[in-house]
Amino acid sequence: MSRIPARALAGVLLGASVGFAASLLPVWAAAPSAEAPKLTRTVVMTGLQNPWDIAFTPDGVMLFTEKCRGVSARLADGKTVRLFGTTGSAVVAPDLFCQGQSGVHGIVVDPDFAKGKRDIYVFMASSLRTPATNRVVRLTLNADATSVSNRTDIIEDIAYKHAANGAGAAGAHSGGRMRFGPDGYLYVTTGDNHNATLPQDLKRLGGKVLRVNRDGAAAPGNNTPAGGDPRIFTYGHRNVQGITFRPAGQPDAGRPFTAEHGPNHSDEVTALVAGGNAGWDPQNRPGLRCPDDYCGYAGNPNTMPMTDTQRFPDAMPPSWVYNGSGRGMDSALFLDGEQWKGWNGRLLVSLMRGQRIVVLKLDERGMAVDDATVDLPSTRTRTLVQGPKGNLYTANDDGEIWRVVPN
């Protein structure tokens, strides 16, 4: 993989007195050091249709989603079974549809799966409502992982972009990553749908991170601002497609971090706080030309910032801002395990347009102090997860799933 020798690493916004422009300080990327593990890559699966996310059951079954097909399982013997989705699945979901960036996205396994709670959770676009919505569906995986049952739609009203506008096509900016946190609650990321008012609207679920229990009800401690939907954990987001949690043994263990697409600048990693505002507000920007009133692509880091500390002085400061070439930040993962050597506890993020994965070193506050490109072939990586033996698994837009083993 050709290494990009330089890129922009953001400084930290420590308060309202610090301007956004000051956060875009160019630094040189660190080269891999002796503390980095040597990586061995194996292509586990090929020929998939837009694979989006991966999850493992405790007994080693690999579940994966394909955006326009649904959920499948790769069994221990290497056989693949289509579980839920379009025609050909064990259970067909007639309301599932695929449009633009949207369809079947995130998948997670219940934390108590090994105790007999064989539930999985899937993020999908659905036509059950008019207009269409994104939703989270809970399914029960049968004993041999060849089918599912007991569909329960636990969140039905996540915003969906049902029509094109001046900013882009229908189906854009749905978010769709889900992870269970160490606290046992389900975190769900959503997108702004190219809708200028959605991120700051506390009544609607677009441009948010939700935190709910296994039935979809608001988790305690969300600290949602008064009058807001209590399922909202953080708001003011653009299109979060990565969420991960700082592992045990690290400073501030359990804290959620997001990875988020910038517009024409400023991808961001952000350490979340309950009730926090991420500061994205692509509306009412004097001096900018904003098709259909969406100013998200109209400006620069000063005139249309990702984190607007002028409008929102208490906005959550980003841990890392990437403003170099090849943006499009997607999945995120804290590596956890001694086999990762000097990378144990570090944060991986994928840059899709840049076709590379970056490893970040964070300080105790969760702010990035160093970054390097992971030595893997170039591809648009959609997901980063740890699977059996703590190995890294990725899915990419070339229709492949990789296993990456540290040595």
Disulfide bonds with the S-S distance in Angstrom:
Cys68-Cys98 1.90
Cys290-Cys295 1.98
